Amino acid sequence: MKILRTIDDRMTLVEGGILIFLLTVMMLLAFFQVVLRSAFSSGIVWADILLRHIVLWLGFLGGALATSKQRHIHIDAFAHYLSPRVRSAFGVFTNLFGAMVCILLTMASVRFIEGEIEANSLVYEGIPSWYAQIIIPVGFGLHIVHFLLRSMLNTGEALRKEATA
């Protein structure tokens, strides 16, 4: 279990670092756009497109980070009424269900990216759109890993609680 916790912690650290970097870039770029438009009646032509794609990246990476911290799509309306053992089993089930949904979404997003590659869609001036959109299958893949890690860690906690009881 220590190895799984270490993997989860490292992934969370990297995802958090990327999120902070992207959020900083997004804020600075948006600020410069406002200044350029207000003061000079111009702007960076590609900035709005980049900002839209940074928001996409922030959404997927933020979702993966939320999944890692068990703050993503969590149904606990009645979980606190369950015994600790049943609650752990319920947690394993919901995490496995989340992983299965993300597997289906990953498969669909891979097909989407394949379509973008085949269509030679451009995001701006010769830059293929799939470069910016690759975060969709990668993001769902990160969700899968976090859901599975949560499931295994919940199972380990349930077994440890059962052994001490």
N, C-alpha and C positions, 0 to 999 in steps of 0.2 A: 504494500500500500504506500510505502514511503516513496517508491519510484514514481507511482502514479501521481502522487501529490506534488512531487518535484517537477514532473512534466507539465502538470496543470499550472503550477506557479510560474514556470519559465514562459509558457505560452501566454499567460496572462500579462506578464511583464513586457514581452515583445509587443503584444497587441496594444497594450496601454501606451507604450512608447510611440508606436506608429500613430495611434489616435491623437496623442498630444502634438506630434509633428504636423499631422494633417490639419488639425484644428488651428494651429498657429499659422500655417501657410494660408489657410482659408481666411482667417481674420485679417492678416496683413494684406492679402491680395484684395479682399473686399474693401478694406480701408483705402488702399491706394487707388482703387477704381473710383471710389466716392470723391477723393481729393482731385484726381485727374479730371473727372467729369465736372466737378463744381468749379475748380480754379482755372482749368485750361480748356473746357468744353471738348475734351477728348477722353480716351481711355485705352486700355489694352484690349485689342480686338478679341483675343482668345480667352480672356479672363473669365467671362461669364460661363463659357463652355467648361473650362477647367473647374470652376466653382461648383457647377452642377455635378460633375463627376466626383469631386471630393466629397460632396454630401452623400453620394451613393456609397463611397468607400467608408465614410464615417458611420453610416447606417449599418452596414454589414459587420464591420469590425466592432462597433458598439454592441450589436446584437450578440456577437460571439463572446464578448467580454461579459455581458449580462448573463449569458448562459453559464459561463464559468463560475459566476458568483451566485448562481441559482436565483436570478432575478428576472429571468425570461419566461414568458408564458407559464406561469406557475399557478396551478389551481389548488388552493388550499382552503376552500370554503368550509370544508368539514374535516380537514386533515387533523386539526388539533383535537378533535373528538376521538381519534383513533388511538389505539395503544402504540407505544413506540415501535414495536415489531411490525405491526400492520402499516404504520406510517412509513417506515423504511421500505417495505415491500411496495407500497403505493408510489413512493419516490422513484424506485427502480423502474416500475412500470411506466410512469409518466416520462422519465428520461429516455427509456427505450422507444416509447411512442414518438417523442420529439425527434429522436435520431432517425426513425423510419420516415417520418414526414420530410425531414431534411435530405434524406437519401433520394426520395422521389423528386424533390425540388432541385437537387444537384444534377440529377439526370436530365431534367427538363432544361436547366440553365446551360448545361454542356451542349445540348442540341441548339439552344439559342445562339451560343457563341459560335458553333459550327456554321450556323446560318449567316451570321455576321461576317465570318471569314470568307465563306463562299460568295457572298454578295459584294465583297470588297467595300463595305461601308466605311466611310471616313468620318472621323470626329472633327478633324480640322486639318487642312493643308497637307494631305498625304499621310496623316497619322491614322492608322486603322482604328475603328471604334472599339474593336474587341480588346485593345490594350487597356482601355479605361473600364470596360465591362467585365473583364476577367475576374473582378472581385465577386461577382455574383456566384459562380460555382465555387470559388475559393472560400467565400464567406459561408456558404452553406456547408462546405466541407469542414470548416472550423467549428461550426455549430455541431456537426455530427461528432467530431472528436470530443468536444466539451460535454455533450449529452452522454456519450459513452463513458467518459471519465467520471462524470457525476454518478452515473448508474453503478459503476464498479466501486466507487468510493462509498456510496450509500450502502451497497451490499456488504462491504468490509466493515462499516460502522455497525450495521445490524448484526453481523456475526460476532463482532467484538462485544456488543451489548448483551447478546445472548450468552456468550461464554462467561461473562462476569456475573450474570444473573443467577 
